[in-house]
Amino acid sequence: MTKMPDVNQAIAALRDAYAAFNRGDMDAAVASLDENIEWIEPRISRGGTYQGRESAKRVPRPIPRRLG
């Protein structure tokens, strides 16, 4: 039986992953993901299916909205 991570550790790992994703550090963003991750992005947002950590690094980042 696989031991479940502590909830606080899981939340911290998720926050760290999102922060890394937002700054463009895809190596750090996917580091805590399962090596066999299947990431599915909706087709309406330039999406697709990404399998494995290396593939997940290619998940499209949102296009920043320019204001002004």
C-alpha positions as CSV (number, residue, x, y, z in Angstrom):
1,M,0.0,0.0,0.0
2,T,1.3,3.4,-1.0
3,K,1.7,5.9,1.8
4,M,-0.4,9.1,1.2
5,P,1.6,12.4,1.5
6,D,0.8,14.7,4.4
7,V,-1.8,17.2,3.2
8,N,0.3,20.2,4.1
9,Q,3.3,18.7,2.1
10,A,1.0,18.1,-0.8
11,I,-0.3,21.7,-0.7
12,A,3.2,23.1,-0.5
13,A,4.4,20.9,-3.4
14,L,1.4,22.1,-5.5
15,R,2.1,25.8,-4.7
16,D,5.8,25.3,-5.6
17,A,4.9,23.7,-8.9
18,Y,2.5,26.5,-9.8
19,A,5.0,29.1,-8.9
20,A,7.7,27.4,-11.0
21,F,5.2,27.1,-13.9
22,N,4.4,30.8,-13.7
23,R,8.0,31.8,-13.8
24,G,8.7,29.4,-16.7
25,D,10.8,26.9,-14.8
26,M,9.3,23.8,-16.3
27,D,11.9,21.4,-14.8
28,A,10.9,22.5,-11.3
29,A,7.2,22.7,-12.3
30,V,7.1,19.0,-13.2
31,A,9.5,17.7,-10.6
32,S,6.9,16.6,-8.1
33,L,4.6,15.0,-10.7
34,D,4.3,11.3,-11.0
35,E,6.7,10.1,-13.8
36,N,3.7,8.7,-15.6
37,I,1.5,11.8,-15.4
38,E,-1.2,12.2,-18.0
39,W,-1.9,15.9,-18.3
40,I,-5.0,16.8,-20.5
41,E,-5.5,20.4,-21.6
42,P,-8.8,21.3,-23.2
43,R,-8.6,21.7,-27.0
44,I,-10.1,25.2,-26.8
45,S,-6.9,26.4,-25.1
46,R,-4.3,25.1,-27.5
47,G,-4.5,21.9,-25.5
48,G,-3.9,18.2,-26.0
49,T,-2.8,15.2,-24.0
50,Y,0.7,15.1,-22.5
51,Q,2.1,11.8,-21.1
52,G,5.0,11.7,-18.7
53,R,7.1,14.5,-17.1
54,E,9.1,15.4,-20.2
55,S,5.9,15.8,-22.2
56,A,4.2,17.8,-19.4
57,K,7.0,20.4,-19.8
58,R,5.4,21.2,-23.2
59,V,2.0,22.1,-21.7
60,P,1.1,25.5,-23.3
61,R,1.4,28.5,-21.0
62,P,-1.4,31.0,-21.1
63,I,-0.7,34.0,-23.3
64,P,-0.5,37.1,-21.0
65,R,-3.2,39.6,-21.6
66,R,-1.8,43.1,-22.3
67,L,-3.6,45.9,-20.7
68,G,-3.6,49.6,-21.6
